[in-house]
Amino acid sequence: MIGLVATLAVASILVFFMLQILPGDPAQLILGTGARPDTLLALRHEMGLDQPLLTRFFQWVSGLLSGNLGMSHTYHVPVATLIAERLPVSLPLAIVSLVLAVLLGIPGGLIAAMNKDTWLDRAVRIKTQLLLAIPNFWLAMLLVFIFAITFHWLPAGGFSGWSNGWNAIRSLILPAFALAAPQAAILTRVTRGALLENLEDTYMIAARARGLSQNAAIFRHALPNAMIPVVSIMGLQFSFLLAGTIIIENVFYLPGLGRLIFQAVNQRDLAVVGGASMLLIASVIIVTFLVDLAALAIDPRLRRRS
């Protein structure tokens, strides 16, 4: 827990000071080159840019601790409100993507491990290599061309809101597959490697000696043990998927957190960039902490070491 708090503190320092060293005057970029000097001074005062750097930092941190992420100078609403409006798109997208990655990745790794060095194993490894090599934005455009433009099965982009039910779900299918594909490839490789390592362990030989079939020994003993590194990877992947929506949401024009960050960077809305970045960083740290707890619950040997 102390490490979690210390990591969040270091992250807040890095995020704040990295935003301060960005080139250009945020007030000038917002108002344009033709803005009057007194208008620039007024906006800089409103944004707090005329205060000492350390004063601004401590004000920002105190705001984070109290849940006040500041005011967006582009949208003129609290940053927390903007994030709350966008999370209902980004969070379900990340969850669905993780579910798809698990459904595609773990069975693929299991099939490859159970058929080691056969044509099936080679086919799975080639598929994972391709999915890792293809950028997800290019895969997203390919999915749009096939399923939206050619066959008209799914929408090419946009989001009509959760009030529209099935149409909203359909809008997330292609983005979820584009996000899930490389993560599924990673899960396939990790599952295959962990299973092969466990298949060569002595407890598998003992299980076979007790009369268990190969498949029964795999599903009863090898697979649960192989899930320990897989669960760790899944926890990290959820955080990466949440952050990875920045690109995918812009490809599909989804009004989520990723698109909000992209627009805020272009508009130099530092309050939005800082608040959203800290949310993503905090989610990575917290999910990693929860994954460590899950690993301790799964494997009693880790509890004895700690």
FITORSE-715761 format. One line per field, with one value per residue (C-alpha): residue number from 1; x, y, z. Coordinates in nm, 2 decimals. Layout:
n: (NUM | ...)
u: (X | ...)
v: (Y | ...)
w: (Z | ...)
END
This chain:
n: (1 | 2 | 3 | 4 | 5 | 6 | 7 | 8 | 9 | 10 | 11 | 12 | 13 | 14 | 15 | 16 | 17 | 18 | 19 | 20 | 21 | 22 | 23 | 24 | 25 | 26 | 27 | 28 | 29 | 30 | 31 | 32 | 33 | 34 | 35 | 36 | 37 | 38 | 39 | 40 | 41 | 42 | 43 | 44 | 45 | 46 | 47 | 48 | 49 | 50 | 51 | 52 | 53 | 54 | 55 | 56 | 57 | 58 | 59 | 60 | 61 | 62 | 63 | 64 | 65 | 66 | 67 | 68 | 69 | 70 | 71 | 72 | 73 | 74 | 75 | 76 | 77 | 78 | 79 | 80 | 81 | 82 | 83 | 84 | 85 | 86 | 87 | 88 | 89 | 90 | 91 | 92 | 93 | 94 | 95 | 96 | 97 | 98 | 99 | 100 | 101 | 102 | 103 | 104 | 105 | 106 | 107 | 108 | 109 | 110 | 111 | 112 | 113 | 114 | 115 | 116 | 117 | 118 | 119 | 120 | 121 | 122 | 123 | 124 | 125 | 126 | 127 | 128 | 129 | 130 | 131 | 132 | 133 | 134 | 135 | 136 | 137 | 138 | 139 | 140 | 141 | 142 | 143 | 144 | 145 | 146 | 147 | 148 | 149 | 150 | 151 | 152 | 153 | 154 | 155 | 156 | 157 | 158 | 159 | 160 | 161 | 162 | 163 | 164 | 165 | 166 | 167 | 168 | 169 | 170 | 171 | 172 | 173 | 174 | 175 | 176 | 177 | 178 | 179 | 180 | 181 | 182 | 183 | 184 | 185 | 186 | 187 | 188 | 189 | 190 | 191 | 192 | 193 | 194 | 195 | 196 | 197 | 198 | 199 | 200 | 201 | 202 | 203 | 204 | 205 | 206 | 207 | 208 | 209 | 210 | 211 | 212 | 213 | 214 | 215 | 216 | 217 | 218 | 219 | 220 | 221 | 222 | 223 | 224 | 225 | 226 | 227 | 228 | 229 | 230 | 231 | 232 | 233 | 234 | 235 | 236 | 237 | 238 | 239 | 240 | 241 | 242 | 243 | 244 | 245 | 246 | 247 | 248 | 249 | 250 | 251 | 252 | 253 | 254 | 255 | 256 | 257 | 258 | 259 | 260 | 261 | 262 | 263 | 264 | 265 | 266 | 267 | 268 | 269 | 270 | 271 | 272 | 273 | 274 | 275 | 276 | 277 | 278 | 279 | 280 | 281 | 282 | 283 | 284 | 285 | 286 | 287 | 288 | 289 | 290 | 291 | 292 | 293 | 294 | 295 | 296 | 297 | 298 | 299 | 300 | 301 | 302 | 303 | 304 | 305 | 306)
u: (0.00 | 0.29 | 0.44 | 0.10 | 0.08 | 0.44 | 0.40 | 0.09 | 0.29 | 0.57 | 0.33 | 0.16 | 0.49 | 0.59 | 0.26 | 0.24 | 0.60 | 0.58 | 0.27 | 0.46 | 0.75 | 0.54 | 0.63 | 0.40 | 0.17 | -0.16 | -0.35 | -0.20 | -0.30 | -0.65 | -0.72 | -0.51 | -0.23 | -0.46 | -0.56 | -0.52 | -0.25 | -0.50 | -0.72 | -0.42 | -0.33 | -0.69 | -0.69 | -0.35 | -0.47 | -0.79 | -0.58 | -0.34 | -0.04 | 0.07 | 0.13 | 0.46 | 0.52 | 0.53 | 0.21 | 0.03 | 0.16 | 0.04 | -0.30 | -0.33 | -0.24 | -0.48 | -0.75 | -0.67 | -0.70 | -1.03 | -1.17 | -1.15 | -0.96 | -0.99 | -1.19 | -1.17 | -1.08 | -1.21 | -1.55 | -1.59 | -1.71 | -1.53 | -1.28 | -1.44 | -1.77 | -1.61 | -1.44 | -1.76 | -1.95 | -1.68 | -1.61 | -1.95 | -1.80 | -1.44 | -1.49 | -1.73 | -1.51 | -1.21 | -1.40 | -1.55 | -1.20 | -1.05 | -1.33 | -1.27 | -0.89 | -0.94 | -1.19 | -0.96 | -0.62 | -0.64 | -0.80 | -0.55 | -0.26 | -0.42 | -0.46 | -0.10 | 0.04 | -0.16 | -0.04 | 0.32 | 0.53 | 0.23 | 0.09 | -0.18 | 0.08 | 0.26 | -0.06 | -0.15 | 0.20 | 0.19 | -0.15 | -0.02 | 0.28 | 0.06 | -0.17 | 0.13 | 0.28 | -0.03 | -0.10 | -0.44 | -0.54 | -0.46 | -0.66 | -0.94 | -0.96 | -0.95 | -1.24 | -1.43 | -1.37 | -1.48 | -1.77 | -1.90 | -1.83 | -1.84 | -2.10 | -2.28 | -2.31 | -2.18 | -2.15 | -1.83 | -1.82 | -2.00 | -2.19 | -2.57 | -2.57 | -2.67 | -3.03 | -3.04 | -2.94 | -2.85 | -2.72 | -2.48 | -2.35 | -2.31 | -2.10 | -1.85 | -1.80 | -1.55 | -1.35 | -1.34 | -1.20 | -0.94 | -0.83 | -0.85 | -0.66 | -0.30 | -0.39 | -0.53 | -0.20 | -0.01 | -0.24 | -0.20 | 0.18 | 0.18 | -0.07 | 0.12 | 0.46 | 0.32 | 0.14 | 0.45 | 0.65 | 0.40 | 0.36 | 0.73 | 0.71 | 0.74 | 0.39 | 0.24 | 0.44 | 0.30 | -0.05 | -0.01 | 0.13 | -0.19 | -0.39 | -0.50 | -0.52 | -0.31 | -0.61 | -0.74 | -0.40 | -0.37 | -0.71 | -0.69 | -0.33 | -0.13 | -0.39 | -0.47 | -0.09 | -0.04 | -0.31 | -0.09 | 0.12 | -0.19 | -0.39 | -0.10 | -0.09 | -0.47 | -0.46 | -0.20 | -0.39 | -0.70 | -0.50 | -0.34 | -0.68 | -0.82 | -0.53 | -0.53 | -0.87 | -0.70 | -0.62 | -0.92 | -1.18 | -1.04 | -1.06 | -1.42 | -1.52 | -1.63 | -1.70 | -1.49 | -1.20 | -0.94 | -1.09 | -1.12 | -0.75 | -0.66 | -0.87 | -0.74 | -0.38 | -0.46 | -0.63 | -0.37 | -0.64 | -0.38 | -0.65 | -0.82 | -0.49 | -0.36 | -0.68 | -0.74 | -0.38 | -0.38 | -0.70 | -0.53 | -0.22 | -0.41 | -0.61 | -0.29 | -0.14 | -0.46 | -0.53 | -0.17 | -0.21 | -0.53 | -0.37 | -0.09 | -0.35 | -0.53 | -0.20 | -0.14 | -0.49 | -0.43 | -0.09 | -0.03 | 0.35 | 0.36 | 0.20 | 0.47 | 0.74 | 0.59)
v: (0.00 | 0.24 | 0.16 | 0.24 | 0.58 | 0.66 | 0.56 | 0.79 | 1.07 | 1.04 | 1.01 | 1.33 | 1.51 | 1.38 | 1.46 | 1.81 | 1.92 | 1.75 | 1.96 | 2.27 | 2.22 | 2.19 | 2.46 | 2.76 | 2.97 | 2.79 | 3.12 | 3.23 | 2.90 | 2.92 | 3.29 | 3.29 | 3.51 | 3.82 | 3.83 | 4.16 | 4.17 | 4.25 | 3.96 | 3.73 | 3.85 | 3.79 | 3.43 | 3.36 | 3.48 | 3.27 | 2.96 | 3.04 | 3.07 | 3.39 | 3.21 | 3.05 | 2.69 | 2.53 | 2.71 | 2.58 | 2.23 | 2.21 | 2.36 | 2.09 | 1.81 | 1.93 | 1.94 | 1.58 | 1.47 | 1.64 | 1.52 | 1.86 | 1.82 | 2.18 | 2.36 | 2.29 | 2.61 | 2.47 | 2.34 | 2.57 | 2.28 | 2.09 | 1.83 | 1.57 | 1.62 | 1.57 | 1.25 | 1.12 | 1.18 | 1.00 | 0.70 | 0.52 | 0.48 | 0.40 | 0.17 | -0.07 | -0.07 | -0.17 | -0.44 | -0.59 | -0.58 | -0.76 | -1.03 | -1.08 | -1.10 | -1.37 | -1.57 | -1.56 | -1.58 | -1.84 | -2.11 | -2.04 | -2.08 | -2.40 | -2.55 | -2.46 | -2.61 | -2.93 | -2.97 | -2.86 | -2.86 | -2.97 | -2.77 | -2.64 | -2.50 | -2.34 | -2.19 | -2.04 | -1.89 | -1.74 | -1.59 | -1.43 | -1.29 | -1.13 | -0.98 | -0.84 | -0.69 | -0.52 | -0.17 | -0.16 | 0.15 | -0.02 | -0.32 | -0.09 | 0.06 | -0.29 | -0.40 | -0.09 | -0.16 | -0.52 | -0.52 | -0.16 | -0.05 | -0.38 | -0.59 | -0.31 | -0.54 | -0.29 | 0.09 | 0.25 | 0.49 | 0.71 | 0.63 | 0.70 | 0.66 | 0.38 | 0.48 | 0.32 | -0.02 | -0.26 | 0.02 | 0.13 | -0.23 | -0.26 | 0.06 | -0.09 | -0.43 | -0.33 | -0.10 | -0.38 | -0.63 | -0.38 | -0.33 | -0.70 | -0.85 | -0.77 | -0.84 | -1.18 | -1.26 | -1.17 | -1.39 | -1.68 | -1.66 | -1.63 | -1.91 | -2.14 | -2.08 | -2.12 | -2.44 | -2.59 | -2.51 | -2.68 | -2.98 | -3.06 | -3.04 | -3.35 | -3.31 | -3.38 | -3.70 | -3.80 | -3.71 | -3.93 | -4.21 | -4.20 | -4.28 | -3.94 | -3.89 | -3.62 | -3.39 | -3.45 | -3.37 | -3.06 | -2.92 | -3.03 | -2.94 | -2.77 | -2.51 | -2.37 | -2.33 | -2.17 | -1.91 | -1.73 | -1.54 | -1.51 | -1.33 | -1.09 | -1.01 | -0.97 | -0.71 | -0.51 | -0.54 | -0.39 | -0.07 | -0.07 | -0.12 | 0.17 | 0.39 | 0.24 | 0.39 | 0.72 | 0.59 | 0.36 | 0.61 | 0.87 | 0.61 | 0.53 | 0.88 | 0.75 | 1.02 | 0.85 | 0.94 | 0.87 | 1.11 | 1.37 | 1.34 | 1.37 | 1.68 | 1.83 | 1.79 | 1.96 | 2.25 | 2.27 | 2.22 | 2.13 | 2.08 | 1.81 | 1.64 | 1.64 | 1.51 | 1.24 | 1.13 | 1.09 | 0.89 | 0.65 | 0.63 | 0.56 | 0.29 | 0.12 | 0.13 | 0.02 | -0.26 | -0.38 | -0.38 | -0.58 | -0.83 | -0.89 | -0.96 | -1.20 | -1.38 | -1.42 | -1.57 | -1.81 | -1.93 | -2.00 | -2.02 | -1.65 | -1.58 | -1.79 | -1.59 | -1.26)
w: (0.00 | 0.08 | -0.26 | -0.43 | -0.26 | -0.34 | -0.71 | -0.74 | -0.58 | -0.82 | -1.11 | -1.01 | -1.00 | -1.34 | -1.51 | -1.37 | -1.46 | -1.80 | -1.88 | -1.77 | -2.01 | -2.32 | -2.57 | -2.63 | -2.42 | -2.35 | -2.32 | -2.66 | -2.82 | -2.68 | -2.78 | -3.10 | -3.23 | -3.26 | -2.90 | -2.71 | -2.43 | -2.16 | -2.27 | -2.26 | -1.91 | -1.79 | -1.92 | -1.78 | -1.44 | -1.48 | -1.56 | -1.27 | -1.50 | -1.33 | -1.00 | -0.90 | -1.03 | -0.68 | -0.58 | -0.89 | -0.82 | -0.46 | -0.57 | -0.84 | -0.60 | -0.33 | -0.60 | -0.70 | -0.34 | -0.30 | -0.63 | -0.80 | -1.12 | -1.23 | -1.49 | -1.87 | -2.05 | -2.37 | -2.26 | -1.95 | -1.73 | -1.45 | -1.58 | -1.35 | -1.53 | -1.87 | -1.76 | -1.60 | -1.93 | -2.14 | -1.91 | -2.00 | -2.35 | -2.27 | -1.97 | -2.14 | -2.45 | -2.25 | -2.06 | -2.38 | -2.54 | -2.24 | -2.25 | -2.63 | -2.57 | -2.30 | -2.51 | -2.81 | -2.64 | -2.37 | -2.59 | -2.86 | -2.62 | -2.48 | -2.83 | -2.93 | -2.61 | -2.64 | -3.00 | -2.97 | -3.28 | -3.50 | -3.79 | -3.55 | -3.32 | -3.60 | -3.74 | -3.40 | -3.36 | -3.71 | -3.63 | -3.31 | -3.49 | -3.75 | -3.49 | -3.30 | -3.61 | -3.74 | -3.58 | -3.42 | -3.61 | -3.94 | -3.83 | -3.72 | -4.07 | -4.23 | -4.01 | -4.11 | -4.48 | -4.45 | -4.21 | -4.25 | -4.60 | -4.79 | -4.61 | -4.41 | -4.11 | -3.85 | -3.82 | -3.94 | -3.64 | -3.41 | -3.09 | -3.05 | -2.67 | -2.43 | -2.46 | -2.80 | -2.66 | -2.94 | -3.17 | -2.90 | -2.86 | -3.24 | -3.23 | -3.00 | -3.17 | -3.43 | -3.19 | -2.93 | -3.18 | -3.30 | -2.94 | -2.84 | -3.13 | -3.02 | -2.66 | -2.76 | -2.93 | -2.62 | -2.40 | -2.65 | -2.63 | -2.25 | -2.20 | -2.44 | -2.27 | -1.92 | -2.01 | -2.18 | -1.87 | -1.65 | -1.87 | -1.82 | -1.44 | -1.22 | -1.08 | -1.43 | -1.45 | -1.11 | -1.22 | -1.53 | -1.31 | -1.10 | -1.40 | -1.52 | -1.90 | -2.06 | -2.11 | -1.76 | -1.61 | -1.81 | -1.71 | -1.35 | -1.27 | -1.55 | -1.66 | -1.30 | -1.24 | -1.58 | -1.50 | -1.25 | -1.51 | -1.74 | -1.47 | -1.42 | -1.79 | -1.80 | -1.52 | -1.71 | -2.03 | -1.89 | -1.81 | -2.15 | -2.32 | -2.13 | -2.24 | -2.59 | -2.66 | -2.75 | -3.10 | -3.16 | -3.04 | -3.28 | -3.57 | -3.49 | -3.37 | -3.03 | -2.76 | -2.50 | -2.27 | -2.53 | -2.78 | -2.50 | -2.43 | -2.79 | -2.84 | -2.51 | -2.63 | -2.96 | -2.77 | -2.50 | -2.24 | -1.97 | -1.70 | -1.90 | -2.01 | -1.65 | -1.49 | -1.75 | -1.75 | -1.37 | -1.39 | -1.64 | -1.43 | -1.11 | -1.29 | -1.40 | -1.05 | -0.87 | -1.12 | -1.08 | -0.71 | -0.73 | -0.97 | -0.72 | -0.45 | -0.69 | -0.76 | -0.39 | -0.36 | -0.65 | -0.55 | -0.18 | -0.24 | -0.31 | 0.03 | 0.20 | 0.02 | 0.11)
END
